[in-house]
Amino acid sequence: MTTDNACMAGDGDGEREPDPSDSLRTFGAVVQALREHAGLTRAQFGELVRFSKHTVASVELGRRMPDESFVERAEEVLGNTGALRRAARFLARGEPGLAAWFRRWARLERVAVSLCTYECRLVPGLLQSEGYVRAVFEGTIPLLTDEQLEAQLVARTDRQKMLHERPHVPFSFIVDEAVFRRRFGDREQRRRLFDHVLERSALRNVKLQVVPLEAELHACLDGPVRLLETPEGRRYAYSEGQQNGRLIADSKEVRLLHQRYDTLRSQALTPQDSRGLLERLRGDL
């Protein structure tokens, strides 16, 4: 248990989470709702749990990971229902370099027994070269600081390790040809991208198919989609837009997206023909 003095001393910015997670924000919102229901101000609640009102505010806003003593004292003050103790078990720190709306999907990726990705905007993150990753994040609006950019690069590199570290997990990618024709950087950077994608797609557990420009309208015109299956046999989907993402667990919706993806597989080039197309595009540079 942390002493009272140590708890109070932890109110500085150094104790704040650099990148608050969804679970921290949710836990904080529950604490705030229970506190307000009890008719307590942050200062009054802080006195009862022996933490400063600034610490209380940081927890409620998801900026600080509550320690065990905070959870226990808050439970006693707010009715001792056990709700905060149970919720605290699922608290997780933010993951620098990953957007808040993507973190739940990223955690599912790490345990999935199969992953499928369709992309029509940019090269899938798991296949991006370092130069491509840097170009993508350097163009982000608002502009990133050098520290934020490096965090993005590290997070992307760590995710890519899955392809090698999980050789028994099948990874399927379907990508529009236009994505590979989009220009970035100089010719050498674009060659490195093709080399990187060709190297990754040569792994036995990786299958890459390209939807050629001359292909007709296809089954996934509604936009990019990701699909996975967990060790328990549960299927999830994920879709992403401007500044948001949606984890889809509804079985009917996920089944529909699987049907679309399976149809698109038959409309795209074979993996062998897709590699041939990428090699020609590289040769044209």
BELFEN-V338223 format. One record per backbone hydrogen bond with DSSP energy under -0.5 kcal/mol. CO is the residue of the C=O (numbers start at 1). NH is the residue of the N-H. Records with the same first field share a line. If there is no record, write none. Layout:
# BELFEN-V338223
CO->NH  NH
This chain:
# BELFEN-V338223
3->7
4->8
5->9
6->10
7->10
8->11
9->12
12->15
13->16
21->25
22->26
23->27
24->28
25->29
26->30
27->31
28->32
29->33
30->34
31->35
32->36
33->37
34->38
35->40
36->39
41->45
42->46
43->47
44->48
45->49
46->50  51
52->56
53->57
54->58
55->59
56->60
57->61
58->63  64
59->62
63->17
64->66
67->71
68->72
69->73
70->74
71->75
72->76
73->77
74->78
75->80
76->79
82->86
83->87
84->88
85->89
86->89
87->90
88->91
94->96
95->98
99->102  103
100->103
102->106
103->107
104->108
105->109
106->110
107->111
108->111  112
113->170
114->229
115->172
116->227
117->174
118->225
119->176
124->127  128
125->128
129->133
130->134
131->135
132->136
133->137
134->138
135->139
137->140
145->149
146->150
147->151
148->152
149->153
150->154
151->155
152->156
153->157
154->158
155->159
156->160
157->161
158->161
159->162
160->163
161->164  165
162->166
166->169
168->170
170->115
171->207
172->117
173->209
174->119
175->211
176->179  180
177->180  181
178->182
186->190
187->191
188->192
189->193
190->194
191->195
192->196
193->197
194->198
195->199
196->200
197->201
198->202
199->202
200->203
203->206
205->171
207->173
209->175
210->212  269
211->177
212->215
218->221
220->223
225->118
226->238
227->116
228->236
229->113  114
230->233
234->230
236->228
237->248
238->226
239->246
241->243  244
244->241
246->239  248
247->249
248->237
250->254
251->255
252->256
253->257
254->258
255->259
256->260
257->261
258->262
259->263
260->264
261->265
262->266
263->266  267
264->267  268
270->274
271->275
272->276
273->277
274->278
275->279
276->280
277->281
278->282
279->283
280->284
282->285
